[in-house]
Amino acid sequence: MVATMSDLSQLRQKIDDIDLAIVKLLAERMDVCRQVAEVKAGTGTAVIQPQRVREVLTVRRQWAIDNQVDPDFTEQLFRILLSETHRIEIAEERNEIAPSKTADASGSTPQSALDTVACRIDHVVVAVANLDSAMVFLTSLGFKITRTQDSAIVTADAGGVTVVLVGPGDPAVDAHLADHGSGVQHIAIEVLNAGFVQQALAAAGVPLLTDVVVDAAGHEQLFTVVDPATGVQLGFISRTGHRVPISGHNVRALFSALGKL
């Protein structure tokens, strides 16, 4: 069977119908959340119930596995839902009136290429002079430390937040620490398509450190140079393969690229 543009249109219509159903279910869920807020307020029950949050996320992850949906992705969605639920419960408790909003969030402002494809902050890379001390600090905050295949690079995760710690011992990292000291090395933004971002930034004259680099896991990444005015370097990542942990090799390659400038 030869696929046609008509087939594409029909499939897109199915997606639109499913999305509409999702939005209606979200509205139904939020209405129930408002009822929950009333019950909590009437019974003096705390808004945040940590055990309930953990139960919800665990059960939803299992539902995702049972239905062949990535559980990490599903957890991200439900963390957003839980955050919105919390916001609604507090707003209801304060009798706040919801502000008026429009379908076009940008209004009359033209939407940039990045605004079109940016999703969220994927992770933050922090160069540290003392890796052990940094790990102790983040552990004390409640982050879970996971070592990568590179002994000087670890990830620290808490909920949907990921911090990558890079310790000394590599010439490029040591040079970075000597010039800048311990601190944020770059912020990685998840985007729908890294190649699209590269073309848009290049067309806008934004200095880029790298072209799009694709690793074995299917992550596509590119990086800007460090902005002298803000000291900020941004990375853009699109996860085109399965969701897998951050690779220490990729982080090391970035520092090597920096060292060659």
FIKOLZA-1660 file (N, C-alpha, C; in steps of 0.1 Angstrom, whole numbers, plus 5000, padded with zeros to 4 digits):
% residues 261
   i   px   py   pz ch aa at
   1 5008 4988 5000  A  M  N
   1 5000 5000 5000  A  M CA
   1 5009 5012 5000  A  M  C
   2 5006 5022 4991  A  V  N
   2 5014 5034 4990  A  V CA
   2 5007 5045 4998  A  V  C
   3 5015 5051 5007  A  A  N
   3 5010 5061 5016  A  A CA
   3 5008 5074 5008  A  A  C
   4 4998 5081 5012  A  T  N
   4 4994 5094 5005  A  T CA
   4 4993 5105 5015  A  T  C
   5 4992 5117 5010  A  M  N
   5 4990 5129 5019  A  M CA
   5 4976 5128 5025  A  M  C
   6 4967 5121 5019  A  S  N
   6 4953 5119 5024  A  S CA
   6 4954 5111 5037  A  S  C
   7 4963 5100 5036  A  D  N
   7 4965 5092 5048  A  D CA
   7 4971 5100 5060  A  D  C
   8 4980 5109 5057  A  L  N
   8 4986 5118 5067  A  L CA
   8 4975 5127 5073  A  L  C
   9 4967 5132 5065  A  S  N
   9 4956 5141 5070  A  S CA
   9 4947 5133 5079  A  S  C
  10 4943 5121 5075  A  Q  N
  10 4935 5113 5084  A  Q CA
  10 4941 5110 5097  A  Q  C
  11 4954 5106 5097  A  L  N
  11 4961 5103 5109  A  L CA
  11 4962 5115 5118  A  L  C
  12 4965 5127 5112  A  R  N
  12 4965 5139 5120  A  R CA
  12 4952 5142 5126  A  R  C
  13 4941 5140 5119  A  Q  N
  13 4928 5142 5125  A  Q CA
  13 4925 5133 5137  A  Q  C
  14 4930 5120 5136  A  K  N
  14 4929 5111 5147  A  K CA
  14 4937 5117 5159  A  K  C
  15 4949 5122 5157  A  I  N
  15 4957 5128 5167  A  I CA
  15 4949 5140 5174  A  I  C
  16 4943 5148 5165  A  D  N
  16 4936 5160 5170  A  D CA
  16 4924 5155 5179  A  D  C
  17 4917 5144 5175  A  D  N
  17 4906 5139 5182  A  D CA
  17 4910 5134 5196  A  D  C
  18 4922 5127 5196  A  I  N
  18 4927 5121 5208  A  I CA
  18 4931 5133 5218  A  I  C
  19 4938 5143 5212  A  D  N
  19 4942 5154 5220  A  D CA
  19 4931 5161 5226  A  D  C
  20 4920 5163 5219  A  L  N
  20 4908 5169 5224  A  L CA
  20 4903 5161 5236  A  L  C
  21 4902 5148 5234  A  A  N
  21 4897 5139 5245  A  A CA
  21 4906 5140 5257  A  A  C
  22 4919 5142 5255  A  I  N
  22 4929 5143 5266  A  I CA
  22 4926 5156 5274  A  I  C
  23 4924 5167 5266  A  V  N
  23 4921 5180 5273  A  V CA
  23 4908 5179 5281  A  V  C
  24 4898 5173 5275  A  K  N
  24 4885 5172 5283  A  K CA
  24 4887 5163 5295  A  K  C
  25 4895 5153 5294  A  L  N
  25 4898 5145 5306  A  L CA
  25 4906 5153 5317  A  L  C
  26 4915 5162 5312  A  L  N
  26 4923 5170 5321  A  L CA
  26 4913 5180 5328  A  L  C
  27 4903 5185 5321  A  A  N
  27 4894 5194 5327  A  A CA
  27 4886 5186 5338  A  A  C
  28 4882 5174 5335  A  E  N
  28 4875 5166 5344  A  E CA
  28 4883 5163 5357  A  E  C
  29 4896 5160 5354  A  R  N
  29 4905 5157 5365  A  R CA
  29 4907 5169 5374  A  R  C
  30 4909 5181 5368  A  M  N
  30 4910 5193 5376  A  M CA
  30 4898 5196 5384  A  M  C
  31 4886 5193 5379  A  D  N
  31 4874 5196 5386  A  D CA
  31 4873 5187 5399  A  D  C
  32 4878 5174 5397  A  V  N
  32 4879 5165 5409  A  V CA
  32 4889 5171 5419  A  V  C
  33 4900 5176 5414  A  C  N
  33 4910 5182 5423  A  C CA
  33 4905 5193 5431  A  C  C
  34 4896 5201 5425  A  R  N
  34 4890 5212 5432  A  R CA
  34 4881 5207 5444  A  R  C
  35 4874 5196 5441  A  Q  N
  35 4866 5189 5451  A  Q CA
  35 4875 5184 5462  A  Q  C
  36 4886 5178 5458  A  V  N
  36 4896 5173 5468  A  V CA
  36 4901 5185 5477  A  V  C
  37 4903 5196 5471  A  A  N
  37 4908 5208 5478  A  A CA
  37 4897 5212 5489  A  A  C
  38 4885 5211 5485  A  E  N
  38 4874 5215 5495  A  E CA
  38 4874 5205 5506  A  E  C
  39 4875 5192 5503  A  V  N
  39 4875 5182 5514  A  V CA
  39 4887 5184 5523  A  V  C
  40 4899 5187 5517  A  K  N
  40 4911 5189 5526  A  K CA
  40 4909 5201 5535  A  K  C
  41 4904 5212 5529  A  A  N
  41 4902 5224 5537  A  A CA
  41 4892 5222 5548  A  A  C
  42 4881 5214 5545  A  G  N
  42 4871 5212 5555  A  G CA
  42 4875 5202 5566  A  G  C
  43 4885 5194 5563  A  T  N
  43 4889 5184 5573  A  T CA
  43 4903 5187 5579  A  T  C
  44 4909 5198 5575  A  G  N
  44 4922 5202 5580  A  G CA
  44 4933 5193 5575  A  G  C
  45 4931 5187 5564  A  T  N
  45 4941 5178 5558  A  T CA
  45 4952 5186 5551  A  T  C
  46 4965 5183 5552  A  A  N
  46 4975 5190 5546  A  A CA
  46 4974 5188 5531  A  A  C
  47 4977 5199 5523  A  V  N
  47 4976 5199 5509  A  V CA
  47 4986 5189 5503  A  V  C
  48 4998 5189 5508  A  I  N
  48 5008 5180 5502  A  I CA
  48 5008 5167 5510  A  I  C
  49 5007 5156 5504  A  Q  N
  49 5007 5142 5510  A  Q CA
  49 5018 5134 5503  A  Q  C
  50 5030 5135 5508  A  P  N
  50 5042 5128 5501  A  P CA
  50 5039 5114 5498  A  P  C
  51 5033 5106 5507  A  Q  N
  51 5031 5092 5505  A  Q CA
  51 5022 5090 5493  A  Q  C
  52 5012 5098 5492  A  R  N
  52 5002 5097 5481  A  R CA
  52 5009 5101 5468  A  R  C
  53 5018 5111 5468  A  V  N
  53 5025 5114 5456  A  V CA
  53 5034 5102 5451  A  V  C
  54 5041 5096 5460  A  R  N
  54 5049 5085 5456  A  R CA
  54 5041 5073 5451  A  R  C
  55 5029 5071 5457  A  E  N
  55 5020 5060 5453  A  E CA
  55 5015 5063 5439  A  E  C
  56 5011 5075 5436  A  V  N
  56 5006 5079 5423  A  V CA
  56 5016 5077 5412  A  V  C
  57 5028 5082 5415  A  L  N
  57 5039 5081 5405  A  L CA
  57 5043 5066 5402  A  L  C
  58 5043 5058 5412  A  T  N
  58 5047 5044 5411  A  T CA
  58 5036 5036 5403  A  T  C
  59 5024 5039 5406  A  V  N
  59 5013 5032 5399  A  V CA
  59 5012 5036 5385  A  V  C
  60 5014 5049 5382  A  R  N
  60 5013 5054 5368  A  R CA
  60 5025 5049 5360  A  R  C
  61 5036 5047 5366  A  R  N
  61 5048 5041 5359  A  R CA
  61 5044 5027 5355  A  R  C
  62 5038 5020 5364  A  Q  N
  62 5034 5006 5361  A  Q CA
  62 5023 5006 5350  A  Q  C
  63 5014 5015 5351  A  W  N
  63 5004 5016 5340  A  W CA
  63 5011 5018 5326  A  W  C
  64 5021 5026 5326  A  A  N
  64 5028 5029 5314  A  A CA
  64 5035 5017 5309  A  A  C
  65 5042 5010 5318  A  I  N
  65 5049 4998 5314  A  I CA
  65 5039 4987 5308  A  I  C
  66 5027 4986 5315  A  D  N
  66 5017 4976 5310  A  D CA
  66 5012 4980 5296  A  D  C
  67 5012 4993 5293  A  N  N
  67 5007 4998 5280  A  N CA
  67 5018 5002 5270  A  N  C
  68 5030 4997 5273  A  Q  N
  68 5041 4999 5264  A  Q CA
  68 5044 5014 5261  A  Q  C
  69 5043 5022 5272  A  V  N
  69 5046 5036 5271  A  V CA
  69 5058 5038 5280  A  V  C
  70 5068 5047 5276  A  D  N
  70 5080 5049 5284  A  D CA
  70 5076 5054 5298  A  D  C
  71 5080 5047 5309  A  P  N
  71 5076 5051 5322  A  P CA
  71 5082 5064 5327  A  P  C
  72 5094 5067 5322  A  D  N
  72 5101 5080 5326  A  D CA
  72 5093 5092 5320  A  D  C
  73 5089 5090 5307  A  F  N
  73 5081 5100 5301  A  F CA
  73 5068 5102 5308  A  F  C
  74 5061 5091 5312  A  T  N
  74 5049 5091 5319  A  T CA
  74 5050 5098 5332  A  T  C
  75 5061 5095 5339  A  E  N
  75 5063 5101 5352  A  E CA
  75 5065 5117 5351  A  E  C
  76 5072 5121 5340  A  Q  N
  76 5073 5135 5338  A  Q CA
  76 5059 5142 5336  A  Q  C
  77 5051 5135 5328  A  L  N
  77 5037 5141 5326  A  L CA
  77 5030 5142 5339  A  L  C
  78 5030 5132 5347  A  F  N
  78 5022 5132 5360  A  F CA
  78 5028 5141 5370  A  F  C
  79 5041 5143 5370  A  R  N
  79 5047 5153 5379  A  R CA
  79 5042 5167 5375  A  R  C
  80 5040 5170 5362  A  I  N
  80 5035 5182 5358  A  I CA
  80 5020 5183 5363  A  I  C
  81 5013 5172 5361  A  L  N
  81 4999 5172 5366  A  L CA
  81 4998 5174 5381  A  L  C
  82 5006 5168 5388  A  L  N
  82 5006 5169 5403  A  L CA
  82 5010 5184 5407  A  L  C
  83 5019 5190 5400  A  S  N
  83 5022 5204 5402  A  S CA
  83 5010 5213 5400  A  S  C
  84 5003 5210 5389  A  E  N
  84 4992 5218 5385  A  E CA
  84 4980 5216 5396  A  E  C
  85 4979 5203 5400  A  T  N
  85 4969 5200 5410  A  T CA
  85 4972 5208 5423  A  T  C
  86 4985 5208 5427  A  H  N
  86 4989 5215 5439  A  H CA
  86 4985 5230 5438  A  H  C
  87 4988 5236 5426  A  R  N
  87 4985 5250 5423  A  R CA
  87 4971 5253 5424  A  R  C
  88 4962 5244 5419  A  I  N
  88 4948 5246 5419  A  I CA
  88 4943 5245 5433  A  I  C
  89 4948 5235 5441  A  E  N
  89 4943 5234 5455  A  E CA
  89 4946 5246 5463  A  E  C
  90 4958 5252 5461  A  I  N
  90 4962 5264 5469  A  I CA
  90 4953 5276 5464  A  I  C
  91 4951 5277 5451  A  A  N
  91 4943 5288 5446  A  A CA
  91 4929 5287 5451  A  A  C
  92 4923 5275 5452  A  E  N
  92 4910 5273 5457  A  E CA
  92 4909 5277 5472  A  E  C
  93 4920 5273 5479  A  E  N
  93 4920 5276 5493  A  E CA
  93 4921 5291 5496  A  E  C
  94 4927 5299 5487  A  R  N
  94 4928 5313 5488  A  R CA
  94 4917 5321 5481  A  R  C
  95 4908 5313 5475  A  N  N
  95 4896 5319 5467  A  N CA
  95 4901 5328 5456  A  N  C
  96 4912 5325 5450  A  E  N
  96 4918 5333 5439  A  E CA
  96 4910 5331 5426  A  E  C
  97 4909 5342 5419  A  I  N
  97 4902 5342 5406  A  I CA
  97 4912 5339 5395  A  I  C
  98 4910 5329 5386  A  A  N
  98 4919 5326 5376  A  A CA
  98 4920 5337 5366  A  A  C
  99 4932 5341 5361  A  P  N
  99 4934 5352 5351  A  P CA
  99 4929 5347 5338  A  P  C
 100 4925 5357 5330  A  S  N
 100 4921 5354 5316  A  S CA
 100 4933 5351 5307  A  S  C
 101 4932 5341 5299  A  K  N
 101 4943 5337 5290  A  K CA
 101 4937 5334 5276  A  K  C
 102 4946 5335 5266  A  T  N
 102 4942 5332 5252  A  T CA
 102 4949 5320 5246  A  T  C
 103 4943 5315 5235  A  A  N
 103 4949 5303 5229  A  A CA
 103 4963 5306 5224  A  A  C
 104 4965 5318 5219  A  D  N
 104 4979 5322 5213  A  D CA
 104 4986 5328 5225  A  D  C
 105 4995 5320 5231  A  A  N
 105 5002 5325 5243  A  A CA
 105 5012 5337 5239  A  A  C
 106 5017 5337 5227  A  S  N
 106 5026 5347 5223  A  S CA
 106 5019 5361 5219  A  S  C
 107 5006 5360 5218  A  G  N
 107 4999 5373 5214  A  G CA
 107 5003 5378 5201  A  G  C
 108 5006 5391 5200  A  S  N
 108 5010 5397 5187  A  S CA
 108 5025 5396 5185  A  S  C
 109 5033 5390 5195  A  T  N
 109 5047 5389 5193  A  T CA
 109 5050 5377 5184  A  T  C
 110 5058 5379 5174  A  P  N
 110 5062 5367 5165  A  P CA
 110 5069 5356 5173  A  P  C
 111 5065 5344 5171  A  Q  N
 111 5071 5333 5178  A  Q CA
 111 5085 5329 5172  A  Q  C
 112 5095 5328 5181  A  S  N
 112 5108 5325 5176  A  S CA
 112 5109 5310 5173  A  S  C
 113 5120 5306 5166  A  A  N
 113 5122 5292 5163  A  A CA
 113 5124 5284 5176  A  A  C
 114 5131 5290 5185  A  L  N
 114 5134 5283 5198  A  L CA
 114 5121 5282 5206  A  L  C
 115 5113 5292 5206  A  D  N
 115 5100 5291 5213  A  D CA
 115 5091 5281 5207  A  D  C
 116 5093 5278 5194  A  T  N
 116 5085 5267 5188  A  T CA
 116 5088 5253 5192  A  T  C
 117 5101 5251 5195  A  V  N
 117 5106 5237 5197  A  V CA
 117 5111 5234 5211  A  V  C
 118 5114 5245 5219  A  A  N
 118 5119 5242 5232  A  A CA
 118 5109 5236 5241  A  A  C
 119 5113 5226 5249  A  C  N
 119 5104 5218 5258  A  C CA
 119 5106 5221 5273  A  C  C
 120 5118 5220 5277  A  R  N
 120 5121 5222 5292  A  R CA
 120 5136 5222 5294  A  R  C
 121 5141 5225 5306  A  I  N
 121 5155 5224 5309  A  I CA
 121 5157 5209 5311  A  I  C
 122 5166 5203 5303  A  D  N
 122 5169 5188 5304  A  D CA
 122 5178 5185 5316  A  D  C
 123 5189 5193 5317  A  H  N
 123 5198 5191 5328  A  H CA
 123 5208 5203 5329  A  H  C
 124 5215 5204 5340  A  V  N
 124 5224 5214 5342  A  V CA
 124 5238 5207 5345  A  V  C
 125 5248 5212 5338  A  V  N
 125 5262 5206 5340  A  V CA
 125 5269 5216 5349  A  V  C
 126 5275 5211 5360  A  V  N
 126 5282 5219 5370  A  V CA
 126 5296 5213 5371  A  V  C
 127 5306 5221 5368  A  A  N
 127 5320 5218 5370  A  A CA
 127 5324 5220 5385  A  A  C
 128 5330 5211 5392  A  V  N
 128 5333 5212 5406  A  V CA
 128 5348 5209 5409  A  V  C
 129 5354 5216 5417  A  A  N
 129 5368 5213 5421  A  A CA
 129 5369 5201 5430  A  A  C
 130 5359 5199 5438  A  N  N
 130 5358 5188 5447  A  N CA
 130 5346 5180 5445  A  N  C
 131 5347 5169 5438  A  L  N
 131 5335 5161 5434  A  L CA
 131 5328 5155 5446  A  L  C
 132 5336 5149 5455  A  D  N
 132 5331 5143 5467  A  D CA
 132 5322 5153 5476  A  D  C
 133 5327 5165 5478  A  S  N
 133 5320 5175 5486  A  S CA
 133 5307 5179 5479  A  S  C
 134 5308 5180 5465  A  A  N
 134 5296 5184 5458  A  A CA
 134 5285 5173 5459  A  A  C
 135 5290 5160 5458  A  M  N
 135 5280 5149 5460  A  M CA
 135 5274 5149 5473  A  M  C
 136 5282 5152 5484  A  V  N
 136 5276 5152 5497  A  V CA
 136 5266 5163 5498  A  V  C
 137 5268 5174 5493  A  F  N
 137 5259 5186 5493  A  F CA
 137 5246 5182 5487  A  F  C
 138 5246 5177 5474  A  L  N
 138 5234 5174 5467  A  L CA
 138 5227 5162 5473  A  L  C
 139 5234 5153 5479  A  T  N
 139 5228 5141 5486  A  T CA
 139 5220 5147 5498  A  T  C
 140 5226 5157 5505  A  S  N
 140 5219 5162 5517  A  S CA
 140 5206 5169 5513  A  S  C
 141 5205 5174 5501  A  L  N
 141 5193 5180 5496  A  L CA
 141 5182 5170 5492  A  L  C
 142 5186 5158 5490  A  G  N
 142 5177 5147 5486  A  G CA
 142 5179 5142 5472  A  G  C
 143 5190 5146 5465  A  F  N
 143 5193 5141 5452  A  F CA
 143 5198 5127 5453  A  F  C
 144 5195 5119 5443  A  K  N
 144 5200 5105 5441  A  K CA
 144 5213 5106 5432  A  K  C
 145 5224 5101 5437  A  I  N
 145 5236 5102 5430  A  I CA
 145 5238 5089 5422  A  I  C
 146 5241 5090 5409  A  T  N
 146 5244 5079 5400  A  T CA
 146 5257 5081 5393  A  T  C
 147 5266 5072 5394  A  R  N
 147 5279 5073 5387  A  R CA
 147 5278 5069 5373  A  R  C
 148 5285 5076 5364  A  T  N
 148 5285 5073 5350  A  T CA
 148 5297 5064 5347  A  T  C
 149 5299 5060 5335  A  Q  N
 149 5310 5052 5331  A  Q CA
 149 5323 5060 5333  A  Q  C
 150 5322 5073 5335  A  D  N
 150 5334 5081 5337  A  D CA
 150 5335 5084 5352  A  D  C
 151 5345 5080 5358  A  S  N
 151 5346 5081 5373  A  S CA
 151 5345 5095 5379  A  S  C
 152 5348 5105 5370  A  A  N
 152 5348 5119 5375  A  A CA
 152 5335 5126 5371  A  A  C
 153 5325 5119 5366  A  I  N
 153 5312 5125 5362  A  I CA
 153 5301 5117 5368  A  I  C
 154 5292 5124 5376  A  V  N
 154 5281 5117 5382  A  V CA
 154 5268 5125 5378  A  V  C
 155 5257 5119 5379  A  T  N
 155 5244 5126 5378  A  T CA
 155 5237 5126 5391  A  T  C
 156 5230 5137 5394  A  A  N
 156 5222 5138 5406  A  A CA
 156 5208 5141 5402  A  A  C
 157 5199 5132 5406  A  D  N
 157 5185 5134 5402  A  D CA
 157 5175 5135 5414  A  D  C
 158 5166 5144 5412  A  A  N
 158 5155 5145 5422  A  A CA
 158 5142 5149 5414  A  A  C
 159 5133 5139 5414  A  G  N
 159 5121 5142 5406  A  G CA
 159 5124 5143 5391  A  G  C
 160 5120 5154 5385  A  G  N
 160 5124 5157 5371  A  G CA
 160 5136 5166 5369  A  G  C
 161 5144 5168 5380  A  V  N
 161 5155 5176 5379  A  V CA
 161 5168 5168 5379  A  V  C
 162 5177 5171 5369  A  T  N
 162 5190 5164 5368  A  T CA
 162 5201 5174 5368  A  T  C
 163 5211 5172 5377  A  V  N
 163 5223 5180 5377  A  V CA
 163 5235 5170 5374  A  V  C
 164 5243 5174 5365  A  V  N
 164 5255 5166 5362  A  V CA
 164 5267 5173 5368  A  V  C
 165 5274 5165 5376  A  L  N
 165 5286 5170 5383  A  L CA
 165 5299 5165 5376  A  L  C
 166 5308 5174 5372  A  V  N
 166 5320 5170 5365  A  V CA
 166 5332 5175 5374  A  V  C
 167 5339 5165 5379  A  G  N
 167 5351 5167 5387  A  G CA
 167 5364 5169 5380  A  G  C
 168 5374 5173 5386  A  P  N
 168 5387 5176 5380  A  P CA
 168 5394 5163 5376  A  P  C
 169 5406 5165 5369  A  G  N
 169 5414 5153 5365  A  G CA
 169 5416 5152 5350  A  G  C
 170 5407 5159 5343  A  D  N
 170 5409 5160 5328  A  D CA
 170 5414 5174 5325  A  D  C
 171 5424 5174 5315  A  P  N
 171 5430 5187 5312  A  P CA
 171 5420 5198 5309  A  P  C
 172 5410 5195 5301  A  A  N
 172 5400 5205 5296  A  A CA
 172 5391 5209 5308  A  A  C
 173 5388 5200 5317  A  V  N
 173 5380 5204 5329  A  V CA
 173 5389 5212 5338  A  V  C
 174 5401 5208 5340  A  D  N
 174 5410 5215 5349  A  D CA
 174 5412 5230 5344  A  D  C
 175 5413 5231 5331  A  A  N
 175 5415 5245 5325  A  A CA
 175 5402 5253 5327  A  A  C
 176 5390 5247 5326  A  H  N
 176 5378 5254 5328  A  H CA
 176 5377 5258 5343  A  H  C
 177 5381 5249 5352  A  L  N
 177 5380 5253 5366  A  L CA
 177 5390 5264 5370  A  L  C
 178 5402 5263 5363  A  A  N
 178 5412 5274 5366  A  A CA
 178 5407 5288 5361  A  A  C
 179 5399 5288 5350  A  D  N
 179 5394 5300 5344  A  D CA
 179 5382 5305 5351  A  D  C
 180 5373 5296 5355  A  H  N
 180 5360 5300 5360  A  H CA
 180 5356 5296 5374  A  H  C
 181 5364 5286 5379  A  G  N
 181 5361 5281 5392  A  G CA
 181 5349 5272 5392  A  G  C
 182 5345 5266 5403  A  S  N
 182 5333 5257 5404  A  S CA
 182 5321 5265 5401  A  S  C
 183 5312 5259 5393  A  G  N
 183 5299 5265 5390  A  G CA
 183 5293 5259 5378  A  G  C
 184 5281 5265 5374  A  V  N
 184 5274 5260 5362  A  V CA
 184 5283 5261 5350  A  V  C
 185 5284 5250 5342  A  Q  N
 185 5292 5251 5330  A  Q CA
 185 5283 5253 5318  A  Q  C
 186 5272 5246 5318  A  H  N
 186 5261 5249 5308  A  H CA
 186 5248 5244 5312  A  H  C
 187 5238 5249 5306  A  I  N
 187 5224 5245 5308  A  I CA
 187 5219 5239 5295  A  I  C
 188 5214 5227 5296  A  A  N
 188 5209 5219 5284  A  A CA
 188 5194 5220 5283  A  A  C
 189 5189 5225 5272  A  I  N
 189 5175 5226 5269  A  I CA
 189 5170 5215 5260  A  I  C
 190 5160 5208 5264  A  E  N
 190 5154 5198 5255  A  E CA
 190 5146 5205 5244  A  E  C
 191 5149 5201 5231  A  V  N
 191 5141 5206 5220  A  V CA
 191 5136 5195 5212  A  V  C
 192 5126 5198 5203  A  L  N
 192 5120 5188 5195  A  L CA
 192 5130 5183 5184  A  L  C
 193 5138 5192 5179  A  N  N
 193 5147 5189 5168  A  N CA
 193 5160 5197 5169  A  N  C
 194 5171 5191 5172  A  A  N
 194 5184 5199 5174  A  A CA
 194 5188 5205 5160  A  A  C
 195 5186 5198 5149  A  G  N
 195 5190 5203 5136  A  G CA
 195 5183 5216 5133  A  G  C
 196 5170 5216 5136  A  F  N
 196 5162 5228 5133  A  F CA
 196 5167 5240 5141  A  F  C
 197 5171 5237 5154  A  V  N
 197 5176 5248 5162  A  V CA
 197 5189 5253 5157  A  V  C
 198 5198 5244 5152  A  Q  N
 198 5211 5248 5147  A  Q CA
 198 5209 5257 5135  A  Q  C
 199 5200 5253 5126  A  Q  N
 199 5198 5262 5114  A  Q CA
 199 5193 5275 5118  A  Q  C
 200 5183 5276 5128  A  A  N
 200 5177 5289 5132  A  A CA
 200 5187 5297 5139  A  A  C
 201 5196 5292 5147  A  L  N
 201 5206 5300 5154  A  L CA
 201 5216 5305 5145  A  L  C
 202 5221 5296 5136  A  A  N
 202 5231 5300 5126  A  A CA
 202 5226 5311 5117  A  A  C
 203 5213 5310 5113  A  A  N
 203 5207 5321 5105  A  A CA
 203 5206 5334 5113  A  A  C
 204 5205 5333 5126  A  A  N
 204 5204 5345 5134  A  A CA
 204 5218 5350 5138  A  A  C
 205 5228 5343 5134  A  G  N
 205 5242 5348 5137  A  G CA
 205 5247 5345 5151  A  G  C
 206 5240 5335 5157  A  V  N
 206 5244 5331 5171  A  V CA
 206 5257 5322 5170  A  V  C
 207 5268 5326 5177  A  P  N
 207 5280 5317 5176  A  P CA
 207 5278 5304 5183  A  P  C
 208 5281 5293 5175  A  L  N
 208 5279 5280 5180  A  L CA
 208 5293 5273 5182  A  L  C
 209 5294 5265 5193  A  L  N
 209 5306 5258 5196  A  L CA
 209 5307 5246 5187  A  L  C
 210 5296 5239 5185  A  T  N
 210 5296 5226 5178  A  T CA
 210 5285 5225 5168  A  T  C
 211 5287 5216 5159  A  D  N
 211 5275 5212 5150  A  D CA
 211 5267 5202 5158  A  D  C
 212 5256 5197 5152  A  V  N
 212 5248 5187 5159  A  V CA
 212 5256 5174 5160  A  V  C
 213 5258 5169 5172  A  V  N
 213 5265 5156 5175  A  V CA
 213 5255 5146 5179  A  V  C
 214 5256 5134 5173  A  V  N
 214 5246 5123 5176  A  V CA
 214 5254 5112 5183  A  V  C
 215 5250 5108 5195  A  D  N
 215 5257 5098 5203  A  D CA
 215 5250 5084 5200  A  D  C
 216 5256 5074 5206  A  A  N
 216 5251 5060 5203  A  A CA
 216 5236 5058 5208  A  A  C
 217 5232 5066 5218  A  A  N
 217 5219 5064 5223  A  A CA
 217 5208 5072 5215  A  A  C
 218 5213 5080 5205  A  G  N
 218 5204 5087 5197  A  G CA
 218 5201 5101 5201  A  G  C
 219 5209 5106 5211  A  H  N
 219 5208 5120 5215  A  H CA
 219 5214 5129 5205  A  H  C
 220 5207 5139 5201  A  E  N
 220 5213 5149 5192  A  E CA
 220 5216 5162 5200  A  E  C
 221 5228 5167 5200  A  Q  N
 221 5232 5178 5208  A  Q CA
 221 5240 5188 5200  A  Q  C
 222 5238 5201 5204  A  L  N
 222 5247 5211 5199  A  L CA
 222 5249 5222 5210  A  L  C
 223 5259 5230 5209  A  F  N
 223 5262 5239 5220  A  F CA
 223 5266 5253 5215  A  F  C
 224 5262 5263 5222  A  T  N
 224 5266 5277 5219  A  T CA
 224 5280 5279 5225  A  T  C
 225 5286 5290 5221  A  V  N
 225 5298 5294 5228  A  V CA
 225 5294 5301 5241  A  V  C
 226 5303 5303 5250  A  V  N
 226 5300 5310 5263  A  V CA
 226 5297 5324 5260  A  V  C
 227 5286 5329 5264  A  D  N
 227 5283 5343 5261  A  D CA
 227 5291 5352 5271  A  D  C
 228 5299 5361 5266  A  P  N
 228 5308 5369 5275  A  P CA
 228 5300 5379 5284  A  P  C
 229 5288 5383 5280  A  A  N
 229 5280 5392 5288  A  A CA
 229 5274 5386 5300  A  A  C
 230 5270 5373 5299  A  T  N
 230 5262 5366 5309  A  T CA
 230 5270 5355 5315  A  T  C
 231 5281 5350 5308  A  G  N
 231 5288 5338 5313  A  G CA
 231 5281 5325 5311  A  G  C
 232 5270 5326 5303  A  V  N
 232 5261 5314 5301  A  V CA
 232 5265 5307 5288  A  V  C
 233 5265 5294 5289  A  Q  N
 233 5266 5285 5277  A  Q CA
 233 5254 5276 5277  A  Q  C
 234 5247 5275 5265  A  L  N
 234 5235 5267 5264  A  L CA
 234 5238 5255 5255  A  L  C
 235 5232 5244 5259  A  G  N
 235 5232 5232 5250  A  G CA
 235 5218 5229 5246  A  G  C
 236 5216 5223 5235  A  F  N
 236 5203 5219 5230  A  F CA
 236 5203 5204 5227  A  F  C
 237 5194 5197 5233  A  I  N
 237 5194 5182 5231  A  I CA
 237 5180 5178 5227  A  I  C
 238 5180 5169 5217  A  S  N
 238 5167 5162 5213  A  S CA
 238 5170 5147 5215  A  S  C
 239 5160 5141 5222  A  R  N
 239 5161 5127 5225  A  R CA
 239 5154 5119 5214  A  R  C
 240 5162 5115 5203  A  T  N
 240 5156 5108 5192  A  T CA
 240 5156 5093 5193  A  T  C
 241 5163 5088 5204  A  G  N
 241 5163 5074 5206  A  G CA
 241 5155 5071 5219  A  G  C
 242 5158 5060 5225  A  H  N
 242 5152 5056 5238  A  H CA
 242 5157 5065 5249  A  H  C
 243 5149 5067 5259  A  R  N
 243 5154 5075 5271  A  R CA
 243 5163 5067 5279  A  R  C
 244 5176 5071 5279  A  V  N
 244 5186 5064 5287  A  V CA
 244 5193 5075 5295  A  V  C
 245 5201 5070 5305  A  P  N
 245 5208 5080 5314  A  P CA
 245 5218 5088 5306  A  P  C
 246 5222 5100 5311  A  I  N
 246 5232 5108 5305  A  I CA
 246 5245 5101 5305  A  I  C
 247 5252 5102 5293  A  S  N
 247 5265 5096 5292  A  S CA
 247 5276 5105 5296  A  S  C
 248 5285 5099 5304  A  G  N
 248 5297 5107 5308  A  G CA
 248 5306 5110 5297  A  G  C
 249 5306 5101 5287  A  H  N
 249 5314 5103 5275  A  H CA
 249 5310 5116 5267  A  H  C
 250 5297 5118 5267  A  N  N
 250 5292 5130 5259  A  N CA
 250 5297 5143 5267  A  N  C
 251 5296 5143 5280  A  V  N
 251 5300 5154 5288  A  V CA
 251 5315 5157 5286  A  V  C
 252 5322 5146 5286  A  R  N
 252 5337 5147 5285  A  R CA
 252 5340 5153 5271  A  R  C
 253 5333 5148 5261  A  A  N
 253 5335 5153 5247  A  A CA
 253 5333 5168 5246  A  A  C
 254 5323 5173 5253  A  L  N
 254 5320 5188 5253  A  L CA
 254 5332 5195 5259  A  L  C
 255 5337 5191 5270  A  F  N
 255 5349 5198 5276  A  F CA
 255 5361 5197 5267  A  F  C
 256 5362 5186 5260  A  S  N
 256 5374 5185 5251  A  S CA
 256 5372 5195 5239  A  S  C
 257 5360 5197 5234  A  A  N
 257 5357 5207 5224  A  A CA
 257 5360 5221 5229  A  A  C
 258 5356 5223 5241  A  L  N
 258 5359 5237 5247  A  L CA
 258 5374 5239 5248  A  L  C
 259 5381 5228 5252  A  G  N
 259 5396 5230 5253  A  G CA
 259 5403 5233 5240  A  G  C
 260 5397 5230 5229  A  K  N
 260 5403 5232 5216  A  K CA
 260 5401 5246 5211  A  K  C
 261 5392 5254 5218  A  L  N
 261 5389 5268 5213  A  L CA
 261 5401 5277 5215  A  L  C
% end
